[in-house]
Amino acid sequence: MEKALTIAGSDSGGGAGIQADLKTFQELKVFGMSALTAVTAQNTLGVQGVFPMEAEVVAEQIQSVGEDIGVDALKTGMLFNAEIIETVAEKIKRFAWDKVVVDPVMIAKGGAPLLQQEAVSALKNHLLPLCFVITPNIPEAEVLTRMTIHSPDDKKEAARRIHALGAKNIVIKGGHDVNTNEAVDLLFNGADFEFFSVPRIETKNTHGTGCTFSAAITAQLAKVYLYMTRYL
């Protein structure tokens, strides 16, 4: 059975973080594993507390999974600080994992910071060069590129800048395009752009959607990886 690892924070409300990731892995029929980077106290009203793990604790969790069970694909979510980011990057290189999905979780829907400001540079310098797919929303893409995004051309330029940081494939999500009747995602693979449009669903139930989206990509990459190693 294909195996997927999530390296992310815990959501006590069960709607996001590793809880959402593991539920998504289960639905897509891959075996889910986790390495906790932080424990959060949160519910439908917001985030009441963030309690990061020591980097050594994160490293030991990843090591335990990697040296025994194995990983066909992995995703990162909330990493919180530079030390954890650097530790995760070291482990990815140590095990030579190449199907790496980065969900650059920075701010909770209610505004609580989930990535320290000084950790943004660590994300760019240590994790993005190892990244196969990155899935920023528009505010996250703006932080990574230090530009504002208002138009499709802005999305393209932001994708080019993120690709230059080392990420192989960039999906800029369009959920924050609130002035349109459609949600438009952009995929850039370093050569070609492709837009994906769907009608916008008017709902307040968006908590954990980014986690679920990146976890679904991770699960499918795990299946692709296993197929390639078996048959190609």
FILUM-240096 format. One record per residue: residue in one letter; x, y, z negated of N, C-alpha, C, CB in turn. Coordinates in steps of 0.05 Angstrom, whole numbers, padded with zeros to 5 digits, always signed. Last residue first. Glycine has a CB too. Layout:
N
AXYZXYZXYZXYZ ...
This chain:
232
L+00164+00017+00286+00180+00031+00306+00209+00026+00302+00174+00061+00304 Y+00136-00011+00246+00131-00018+00273+00149-00004+00294+00103-00012+00280 R+00150+00006+00194+00142-00022+00199+00144-00029+00229+00114-00027+00190 T+00160+00059+00194+00181+00041+00184+00175+00012+00190+00185+00045+00154 M+00112+00079+00214+00137+00083+00230+00158+00063+00220+00147+00111+00227 Y+00076+00067+00173+00072+00056+00200+00098+00057+00216+00050+00071+00215 L+00096+00099+00132+00097+00070+00129+00094+00056+00157+00075+00060+00110 Y+00087+00150+00153+00114+00141+00147+00116+00111+00145+00124+00154+00120 V+00031+00151+00157+00048+00154+00181+00076+00143+00176+00049+00183+00190 K+00019+00149+00102+00010+00128+00120+00026+00128+00146-00020+00131+00127 A+00041+00196+00084+00050+00171+00073+00043+00148+00091+00038+00167+00045 L+00010+00233+00112+00039+00230+00119+00050+00204+00108+00055+00254+00108 Q-00037+00227+00085-00036+00219+00113-00007+00216+00122-00051+00239+00131 A-00023+00247+00035-00033+00220+00037-00030+00210+00066-00061+00218+00028 T-00010+00301+00048+00010+00283+00037+00002+00253+00040+00015+00289+00008 I-00060+00321+00064-00038+00320+00083-00016+00300+00074-00025+00348+00087 A-00085+00316+00014-00095+00301+00037-00074+00299+00059-00121+00314+00049 A-00057+00353-00016-00056+00325-00023-00065+00307+00000-00073+00320-00048 S-00071+00401+00009-00043+00392+00011-00040+00363+00003-00025+00409-00006 F-00127+00400-00005-00118+00402+00023-00090+00391+00026-00120+00431+00033 T-00127+00400-00061-00139+00378-00047-00129+00377-00018-00169+00380-00047 C-00102+00449-00071-00090+00424-00081-00100+00401-00065-00095+00420-00111 G-00140+00484-00049-00113+00483-00038-00098+00458-00047-00097+00507-00047 T-00185+00474-00082-00186+00468-00053-00158+00466-00041-00203+00488-00038 G-00187+00489-00135-00174+00464-00128-00174+00457-00098-00186+00442-00142 H-00246+00525-00130-00224+00517-00148-00213+00490-00140-00234+00516-00177 T-00290+00540-00103-00265+00538-00087-00241+00529-00104-00259+00564-00074 N-00348+00553-00106-00335+00528-00115-00310+00523-00099-00354+00504-00114 K-00378+00592-00086-00359+00600-00107-00342+00576-00116-00374+00612-00130 T-00390+00597-00016-00391+00583-00041-00371+00594-00061-00386+00553-00037 E-00404+00594+00049-00407+00613+00027-00411+00598+00001-00431+00632+00032 I-00359+00572+00094-00380+00563+00076-00381+00582+00053-00374+00534+00066 R-00346+00591+00161-00341+00595+00133-00365+00586+00116-00335+00625+00127 P-00333+00545+00214-00351+00564+00201-00345+00566+00171-00380+00557+00206 V-00264+00540+00233-00289+00527+00224-00307+00548+00212-00284+00504+00204 S-00206+00534+00273-00228+00550+00263-00252+00533+00256-00236+00571+00284 F-00138+00534+00280-00161+00516+00275-00183+00533+00261-00151+00492+00257 F-00087+00550+00327-00107+00559+00308-00129+00538+00305-00118+00586+00316 E-00019+00538+00336-00046+00528+00341-00064+00538+00319-00046+00497+00343 F+00043+00550+00368+00023+00559+00349-00004+00546+00356+00020+00590+00349 D+00108+00519+00375+00081+00525+00384+00063+00533+00361+00069+00500+00398 A+00157+00518+00347+00156+00523+00376+00129+00532+00385+00164+00497+00391 G+00150+00512+00294+00175+00522+00303+00177+00528+00332+00197+00503+00296 N+00098+00498+00286+00118+00477+00284+00146+00486+00292+00110+00453+00300 F+00043+00525+00254+00066+00531+00270+00088+00510+00265+00077+00560+00264 L-00026+00534+00248-00004+00515+00247+00018+00524+00265-00014+00487+00254 L-00074+00571+00213-00053+00572+00234-00032+00551+00228-00040+00600+00236 D-00145+00573+00203-00118+00564+00195-00099+00566+00219-00118+00536+00183 V-00199+00610+00190-00180+00604+00212-00153+00598+00200-00179+00627+00232 A-00265+00610+00178-00239+00606+00164-00220+00596+00186-00242+00586+00140 E-00311+00660+00201-00298+00635+00203-00273+00634+00186-00290+00629+00233 N-00329+00710+00196-00349+00689+00192-00337+00661+00194-00371+00693+00212 T-00285+00755+00159-00293+00740+00183-00314+00719+00176-00268+00727+00195 N-00265+00778+00114-00280+00795+00132-00289+00781+00158-00265+00819+00139 V-00232+00744+00086-00259+00747+00076-00277+00764+00095-00260+00760+00049 D-00187+00704+00091-00197+00723+00111-00226+00729+00106-00192+00711+00140 H-00174+00664+00056-00175+00691+00045-00181+00712+00066-00148+00698+00032 G-00172+00618+00086-00194+00621+00068-00196+00650+00056-00192+00603+00045 G-00133+00602+00122-00148+00626+00128-00171+00631+00109-00159+00624+00155 K-00065+00582+00112-00094+00577+00109-00109+00604+00111-00100+00564+00082 I-00014+00564+00151-00024+00587+00136-00054+00585+00136-00014+00615+00149 V+00030+00515+00154+00001+00518+00156-00007+00542+00139-00015+00492+00148 I+00089+00499+00186+00076+00518+00168+00046+00518+00174+00088+00546+00172 N+00143+00455+00186+00116+00460+00196+00102+00478+00175+00100+00434+00200 K+00194+00461+00163+00192+00451+00190+00164+00458+00202+00196+00421+00191 A+00227+00512+00127+00204+00495+00129+00199+00487+00158+00178+00509+00117 G+00268+00550+00130+00274+00522+00130+00251+00503+00132+00289+00516+00106 L+00261+00603+00139+00271+00596+00112+00276+00566+00110+00251+00604+00091 A+00238+00605+00188+00266+00612+00186+00278+00606+00159+00269+00642+00192 H+00185+00594+00174+00201+00574+00188+00230+00580+00186+00191+00572+00217 I+00173+00643+00153+00174+00621+00135+00189+00598+00148+00145+00611+00126 R+00174+00674+00200+00192+00681+00178+00195+00657+00158+00182+00705+00162 R+00133+00651+00230+00160+00651+00240+00180+00655+00217+00163+00672+00262 A+00089+00662+00197+00097+00634+00201+00125+00632+00212+00077+00621+00221 A+00087+00718+00202+00093+00706+00176+00102+00677+00179+00068+00708+00158 E+00074+00721+00256+00099+00731+00247+00107+00720+00220+00099+00762+00246 K+00023+00697+00255+00044+00685+00271+00071+00695+00261+00040+00692+00300 K-00005+00733+00222-00001+00705+00213+00021+00692+00229-00028+00689+00218 D-00004+00778+00255+00010+00779+00229+00015+00750+00219-00006+00795+00208 D-00037+00760+00295-00009+00764+00301+00008+00766+00276-00006+00790+00318 P-00086+00758+00268-00074+00733+00277-00044+00737+00284-00089+00723+00302 S-00080+00805+00212-00089+00797+00239-00076+00770+00246-00081+00818+00260 H-00059+00818+00163-00086+00828+00169-00097+00816+00195-00086+00858+00172 I-00012+00814+00115-00024+00798+00137-00053+00806+00140-00022+00767+00131 T+00049+00845+00098+00020+00843+00095+00009+00829+00119+00007+00871+00092 M+00110+00815+00072+00095+00830+00092+00065+00827+00087+00102+00820+00121 R+00144+00778+00047+00145+00807+00041+00132+00824+00062+00173+00815+00036 T+00141+00724+00051+00151+00739+00074+00155+00769+00069+00133+00735+00098 L+00119+00705+00004+00143+00692+00015+00156+00708+00037+00134+00665+00027 V+00075+00739-00003+00097+00739-00022+00122+00727-00010+00089+00724-00048 E+00044+00723+00042+00053+00751+00039+00076+00753+00019+00030+00769+00031 A+00033+00671+00029+00049+00676+00053+00060+00705+00052+00033+00672+00078 E-00001+00681-00014+00024+00667-00018+00043+00672+00005+00020+00637-00022 P-00045+00706+00011-00029+00720-00009-00002+00707-00014-00045+00721-00035 I-00060+00662+00048-00050+00688+00057-00035+00703+00036-00074+00705+00068 N-00033+00599+00025-00055+00617+00033-00043+00644+00040-00076+00619+00010 P+00016+00552+00051+00009+00576+00035-00018+00588+00044+00031+00597+00039 T+00039+00497+00057+00011+00504+00061+00004+00529+00045-00007+00481+00053 I+00090+00464+00094+00083+00482+00073+00055+00493+00078+00104+00505+00070 V+00123+00403+00109+00099+00420+00113+00096+00438+00089+00073+00402+00118 F+00175+00390+00096+00165+00382+00122+00140+00398+00129+00158+00352+00122 C+00229+00421+00062+00200+00419+00066+00193+00411+00094+00187+00446+00059 L+00278+00436+00048+00272+00407+00046+00244+00401+00055+00278+00397+00018 P+00280+00491+00049+00297+00476+00068+00292+00446+00068+00326+00482+00062 L+00245+00502+00004+00235+00504+00032+00253+00491+00053+00232+00533+00039 L+00276+00495-00043+00255+00476-00035+00247+00478-00006+00232+00480-00053 H+00318+00534-00047+00323+00506-00054+00302+00486-00043+00324+00503-00084 N+00302+00585-00030+00329+00576-00026+00333+00546-00030+00347+00591-00045 K+00247+00592-00043+00257+00597-00016+00284+00583-00011+00260+00627-00012 L+00247+00579-00098+00229+00565-00079+00240+00568-00051+00201+00575-00081 A+00281+00618-00117+00289+00590-00119+00272+00573-00100+00285+00580-00148 S+00250+00663-00108+00275+00660-00094+00285+00631-00094+00297+00678-00106 V+00208+00654-00144+00203+00655-00115+00228+00651-00099+00190+00682-00108 A+00223+00657-00196+00223+00631-00184+00218+00631-00154+00203+00613-00198 E+00215+00707-00215+00242+00701-00208+00244+00673-00195+00260+00702-00232 Q+00160+00704-00227+00169+00720-00205+00197+00713-00196+00168+00750-00213 Q+00132+00639-00239+00146+00662-00248+00158+00677-00225+00168+00655-00268 L+00070+00616-00223+00098+00615-00215+00111+00641-00223+00100+00611-00184 L+00021+00627-00240+00029+00599-00243+00057+00595-00232+00009+00582-00228 P-00016+00679-00272+00008+00672-00257+00016+00643-00262+00032+00690-00264 A-00086+00686-00264-00064+00678-00282-00040+00669-00265-00073+00655-00300 G-00129+00696-00230-00108+00716-00232-00084+00708-00250-00119+00741-00242 G-00166+00658-00220-00174+00679-00238-00152+00700-00243-00182+00668-00264 K-00138+00623-00187-00160+00639-00175-00169+00662-00193-00184+00620-00170 A-00068+00631-00202-00094+00618-00204-00116+00636-00193-00100+00610-00234 I-00012+00637-00161-00031+00651-00178-00057+00635-00178-00036+00680-00167 M+00022+00598-00135+00033+00622-00148+00014+00635-00168+00040+00642-00127 V+00041+00542-00101+00021+00552-00120+00034+00575-00136+00012+00530-00140 P+00054+00523-00045+00068+00543-00062+00050+00557-00081+00082+00563-00044 D+00059+00459-00031+00037+00478-00036+00048+00499-00055+00010+00463-00048 V+00096+00423+00011+00099+00443-00010+00073+00460-00010+00124+00461-00005 V+00112+00357+00024+00092+00378+00028+00094+00397+00004+00063+00365+00030 V+00158+00316+00054+00154+00334+00031+00134+00356+00038+00181+00346+00021 K+00187+00268+00075+00159+00275+00079+00150+00291+00054+00140+00250+00083 D+00238+00254+00058+00236+00274+00079+00207+00282+00085+00248+00264+00104 W+00283+00238+00007+00255+00239+00016+00251+00261+00036+00236+00243-00009 A+00332+00224-00016+00330+00229+00013+00302+00227+00022+00348+00208+00027 F+00341+00223-00070+00327+00200-00058+00323+00202-00028+00300+00197-00072 R+00368+00272-00075+00380+00248-00086+00367+00223-00074+00376+00247-00117 K+00332+00309-00055+00357+00304-00040+00369+00278-00049+00377+00327-00044 I+00294+00307-00096+00286+00301-00068+00311+00295-00051+00271+00326-00056 K+00325+00323-00139+00315+00296-00138+00306+00288-00110+00292+00292-00157 E+00335+00377-00126+00358+00358-00129+00348+00329-00127+00371+00363-00157 A+00283+00398-00126+00299+00397-00101+00322+00377-00103+00309+00425-00095 V+00271+00393-00181+00256+00378-00162+00271+00376-00135+00228+00392-00157 T+00309+00429-00202+00310+00401-00210+00295+00384-00190+00298+00398-00237 E+00292+00478-00179+00319+00467-00172+00321+00438-00179+00340+00483-00187 I+00242+00481-00204+00244+00480-00175+00271+00468-00167+00241+00509-00163 I+00256+00486-00258+00241+00462-00249+00243+00459-00219+00211+00465-00257 E+00283+00535-00256+00297+00511-00265+00282+00486-00256+00300+00511-00295 A+00244+00572-00241+00266+00566-00223+00280+00540-00230+00286+00589-00223 N+00175+00551-00256+00200+00566-00259+00222+00556-00242+00208+00566-00289 F+00124+00529-00231+00126+00548-00253+00152+00564-00254+00122+00535-00278 L+00100+00492-00198+00127+00486-00208+00136+00506-00230+00147+00487-00185 M+00042+00466-00172+00052+00485-00192+00079+00476-00203+00032+00489-00215 G+00062+00421-00126+00042+00442-00131+00054+00463-00149+00017+00429-00143 T+00089+00380-00075+00093+00396-00099+00070+00416-00101+00121+00411-00098 K+00082+00313-00052+00075+00341-00051+00083+00354-00077+00045+00344-00046 L+00109+00259-00012+00105+00273-00037+00096+00301-00032+00130+00273-00055 A+00112+00192+00013+00108+00221+00017+00103+00234-00010+00085+00227+00037 D+00130+00144-00007+00128+00147+00022+00124+00176+00030+00105+00130+00032 V+00171+00123-00059+00154+00145-00050+00154+00146-00019+00163+00172-00062 G+00180+00075-00112+00185+00086-00086+00164+00106-00077+00187+00064-00065 I+00184+00047-00160+00161+00043-00144+00166+00053-00115+00137+00059-00155 D+00241+00057-00178+00226+00032-00180+00204+00029-00159+00214+00030-00208 E+00263+00106-00170+00282+00083-00171+00267+00056-00173+00300+00086-00195 G+00220+00142-00170+00236+00138-00146+00253+00113-00147+00254+00161-00143 V+00197+00141-00221+00182+00134-00198+00200+00126-00175+00163+00156-00190 S+00241+00158-00252+00228+00133-00258+00211+00123-00235+00210+00137-00282 Q+00253+00209-00229+00272+00187-00228+00259+00160-00232+00294+00192-00249 I+00207+00238-00244+00213+00233-00216+00232+00210-00212+00224+00258-00202 Q+00214+00238-00300+00190+00227-00288+00195+00219-00258+00167+00247-00290 E+00263+00264-00306+00261+00236-00314+00236+00223-00302+00260+00234-00345 A+00251+00316-00287+00271+00299-00273+00268+00270-00280+00299+00308-00280 V+00215+00334-00326+00207+00331-00298+00226+00312-00283+00206+00359-00285 V+00250+00334-00370+00227+00317-00370+00216+00312-00342+00204+00329-00388 E+00286+00373-00354+00296+00346-00358+00273+00326-00358+00312+00344-00384 A+00255+00419-00356+00264+00409-00330+00274+00380-00332+00287+00427-00319 E+00199+00416-00399+00228+00420-00395+00236+00407-00369+00244+00407-00419 M+00136+00441-00375+00153+00420-00384+00182+00429-00383+00149+00394-00367 P+00096+00498-00396+00114+00484-00377+00130+00462-00391+00133+00503-00364 F+00035+00514-00406+00056+00503-00423+00074+00486-00406+00044+00486-00447 V-00014+00563-00407+00005+00548-00390+00029+00540-00407+00014+00566-00365 G-00083+00578-00419-00056+00574-00428-00040+00557-00408-00056+00560-00455 Q-00131+00589-00393-00128+00599-00420-00099+00596-00431-00147+00586-00439 V-00157+00605-00333-00134+00592-00345-00129+00605-00373-00108+00594-00327 G-00229+00601-00322-00202+00611-00318-00181+00595-00332-00200+00640-00326 L-00279+00578-00323-00277+00607-00329-00249+00618-00323-00285+00612-00357 T-00275+00524-00317-00287+00539-00295-00285+00569-00299-00316+00531-00291 N-00211+00518-00349-00237+00508-00344-00249+00525-00321-00255+00510-00369 Q-00148+00500-00380-00165+00515-00362-00191+00502-00358-00151+00519-00335 A-00085+00495-00400-00112+00495-00412-00129+00512-00394-00112+00505-00442 T-00035+00456-00368-00051+00480-00370-00076+00475-00385-00057+00492-00342 V+00030+00433-00369+00002+00427-00379-00012+00454-00380+00002+00413-00407 A+00076+00419-00317+00065+00437-00337+00038+00426-00346+00062+00466-00327 T+00094+00379-00286+00112+00402-00289+00102+00421-00311+00114+00417-00263 L+00090+00309-00282+00079+00334-00292+00101+00355-00296+00066+00328-00319 A+00086+00269-00229+00106+00280-00247+00096+00307-00256+00135+00282-00233 S+00049+00211-00207+00052+00239-00214+00076+00244-00231+00027+00248-00229 M+00018+00174-00153+00036+00175-00176+00040+00205-00182+00063+00161-00171 G-00029+00134-00117-00020+00160-00127-00003+00158-00152-00043+00177-00132 F-00034+00098-00060-00028+00095-00088-00016+00121-00098-00010+00071-00094 V-00088+00115-00015-00059+00112-00021-00056+00111-00051-00043+00136-00008 K-00141+00126+00000-00131+00098-00001-00100+00097-00001-00142+00082+00021 L-00166+00173-00003-00154+00167+00022-00137+00141+00022-00136+00190+00030 E-00183+00173-00056-00203+00173-00035-00192+00166-00008-00216+00201-00033 Q-00133+00175-00082-00150+00151-00085-00171+00150-00062-00164+00152-00112 F-00115+00226-00067-00100+00202-00059-00117+00177-00060-00075+00198-00077 T-00154+00256-00094-00153+00257-00065-00137+00232-00054-00139+00283-00055 K-00143+00245-00147-00169+00238-00136-00169+00237-00106-00190+00258-00146 L-00091+00266-00149-00095+00237-00152-00122+00228-00143-00091+00229-00182 D-00103+00321-00141-00085+00307-00123-00090+00277-00125-00056+00313-00130 A-00135+00335-00185-00146+00337-00158-00129+00320-00138-00148+00366-00148 Q-00096+00326-00225-00122+00312-00225-00135+00312-00197-00141+00324-00246 I-00055+00360-00214-00051+00332-00209-00077+00316-00210-00031+00320-00230 G-00095+00417-00192-00070+00404-00202-00069+00374-00197-00068+00409-00231 A-00166+00418-00206-00143+00425-00190-00119+00409-00201-00137+00455-00190 G-00206+00401-00240-00213+00410-00213-00190+00415-00194-00229+00435-00214 G-00198+00388-00293-00201+00366-00273-00206+00375-00245-00222+00348-00282 G-00188+00420-00336-00215+00420-00325-00220+00399-00303-00222+00447-00315 S-00134+00415-00343-00152+00402-00363-00181+00401-00354-00150+00416-00389 D-00089+00402-00296-00112+00419-00300-00131+00405-00319-00126+00426-00273 S-00018+00399-00295-00043+00386-00302-00065+00407-00306-00040+00369-00328 G+00025+00412-00238+00015+00417-00265-00012+00402-00269+00011+00446-00270 A+00068+00367-00200+00050+00390-00204+00041+00392-00233+00026+00388-00185 I+00080+00325-00153+00096+00338-00173+00083+00365-00179+00126+00342-00164 T+00054+00265-00131+00049+00293-00135+00066+00303-00158+00019+00298-00141 L+00068+00215-00083+00075+00227-00109+00067+00256-00109+00105+00224-00114 A+00042+00156-00054+00045+00185-00053+00050+00196-00081+00020+00199-00040 K+00047+00098-00016+00051+00110-00042+00057+00140-00039+00074+00096-00058 E+00010+00045+00015+00025+00070+00017+00025+00084-00010+00014+00088+00038 M+00017-00024+00000+00000+00000+00000+00018+00025+00000-00019+00000-00025 
